[in-house]
Amino acid sequence: MNHSCFVRDDDALKCHTDLQIIVPELILGKIYQKIGFPNDGCPNYFKNLVLSRLVYPGSKLKTINYFKQHLNMDVSVYSVYRFLDELNSKLKPTIEQISFEHTKKILKGKIGVVFYDMTTLYFEATEEDDYRIPGFSKDGKHQQPQIMIGLLVGSHGYPIGYQIFEGNTSETKTLIPILEVFQKKFGIDKPIIVADAAMLSQKNIDALRENKYEYILGGRIKNETEQINNRGYNKYLKLSGEINVTIDYEKYEADSVWDGLKGYVTNTSLSRNKVIENYSQLWQVEKAFRISKTDLRIRPIYHRLKNRIEAHICICFSAYAVYKELERLLKKNSIELSPEKAIDEIKEIRQLQYILPKSKQTKTRILKPTQEQSQLLEMKI
């Protein structure tokens, strides 16, 4: 955005000013670098794709517009696609290793407990292939091609790794494979596995035992085995004759005893309180999926080719790592903003770039920030 205005400095008048949005580099870029994610040279596609996913998530076509308008980078969408074609095989292992090391550092080397969950990601396409296959969708998109993604995080939701599965893979067939990949890749002792009731199948429990994993699995204390329709109250009805219907209050009261109660299946030697404390953190992985699906717009996926799909997920995984570090830094610096609100504030920060007419030096100046923006600019990273 060019302006033919004048700004007074100590020594001279400056002209040829340029108003810039500098959010990625000022704050989020520093966080990206602190984590240790790669700089892949000019035009630094990976870094800019990760940061734009945080600031202006959307399709790659929208990302190209962001590159042009806010980063002054005039690149074609085909250049980005070619980069995505090469990304996964080269960078995914590195990204996961960096994320793991950063998480280990934050948790002071203690990754004795990991949290696992699974979700579906659907595509805005009607064709399926060997990778994108219709299956059970948690998003209610049963007719659209989809993939399954299993996410592994440490305490407080810090990312460790992920695995992609074909769209019709059962959740119960994903747990052991991702744990084995995780252990082999990072060379760590077997952690305690925390997962929700969806993972609670006898096959999973047997597999965890056979592979000598300790686990904490949640489940309902009372499982309903009777065949009932969507109106669950039918099981409380007592039918006599053809028309007399009464409520079986005895059965109703017996069931109400179990309302809101959750049980835990574990083979650890942890105390009862520690089991509950660890399981109570499982919401962090559910939050990670929510953030990825809403704030980072990981879905729907518009790509068709497998390697581009995997590259897209790698970018979103990296963006989530930056998001989590921003969240941690906000707390550490006593800034009472959510990551979402902080990003909204950061997006409004403007920098004025100008050239001194005599010396031809280029200088920059942050336009007067709000109180919240000042806090963010002064945040220790």
Stockholm file with secondary structure:
# STOCKHOLM 1.0

chainA/1-381         MNHSCFVRDDDALKCHTDLQIIVPELILGKIYQKIGFPNDGCPNYFKNLVLSRLVYPGSKLKTINYFKQHLNMDVSVYSVYRFLDELNSKLKPTIEQISFEHTKKILKGKIGVVFYDMTTLYFEATEEDDYRIPGFSKDGKHQQPQIMIGLLVGSHGYPIGYQIFEGNTSETKTLIPILEVFQKKFGIDKPIIVADAAMLSQKNIDALRENKYEYILGGRIKNETEQINNRGYNKYLKLSGEINVTIDYEKYEADSVWDGLKGYVTNTSLSRNKVIENYSQLWQVEKAFRISKTDLRIRPIYHRLKNRIEAHICICFSAYAVYKELERLLKKNSIELSPEKAIDEIKEIRQLQYILPKSKQTKTRILKPTQEQSQLLEMKI
#=GR chainA/1-381 SS CEECCCEECSSCEEEEEEEEECHIIIIIHHHHHHHTCCCCCTTCHHHHHHHHHHHSCCCHHHHHHHHHHHSCCCCCHHHHHHHHHHHHHHHHHHHHHHHHHHHHHHTTTCCCEEEEEEEEEEBSCSCCCSSSCCCCCTTSCTTSCEEEEEEEECGGGCEEEEEEECTTCCGGGTHHHHHHHHHHHHTCCCCEEEECGGGCCHHHHHHHHHTTCCEEEEEESSCCCSCCCSSGGGGGEEEETTTEEEECHHHHHHHHTTTTCEEEEECSCCCHHHHHHHHGGGHHHHHHHHHHHHTSCCCSBCCCSHHHHHHHHHHHHHHHHHHHHHHHHHHHTTCCCCHHHHHHHHHTCEEEEEECTTTCCEEEEECCCCHHHHHHHTCCC
#=GC SS_cons         CEECCCEECSSCEEEEEEEEECHIIIIIHHHHHHHTCCCCCTTCHHHHHHHHHHHSCCCHHHHHHHHHHHSCCCCCHHHHHHHHHHHHHHHHHHHHHHHHHHHHHHTTTCCCEEEEEEEEEEBSCSCCCSSSCCCCCTTSCTTSCEEEEEEEECGGGCEEEEEEECTTCCGGGTHHHHHHHHHHHHTCCCCEEEECGGGCCHHHHHHHHHTTCCEEEEEESSCCCSCCCSSGGGGGEEEETTTEEEECHHHHHHHHTTTTCEEEEECSCCCHHHHHHHHGGGHHHHHHHHHHHHTSCCCSBCCCSHHHHHHHHHHHHHHHHHHHHHHHHHHHTTCCCCHHHHHHHHHTCEEEEEECTTTCCEEEEECCCCHHHHHHHTCCC
//
